[in-house]
């Protein structure tokens, strides 16, 4: 299973805020984050962003690959 960067960032943010605010606040933050993440609108946008990022990554690999991975020069 692959963890998406947005999930990792959300988890990290929740962890940091939670450790500073205490366990009860941490639980509330993570509960609210899950509610937001599970919304269809958020999932839709996350899917679009993920697809666009994947396309950009593939295009970058193609461009880098077409240059032989070398920066040119003498």
Helices and strands as residue ranges (DSSP letters): H 5-21, H 23-37, H 40-66
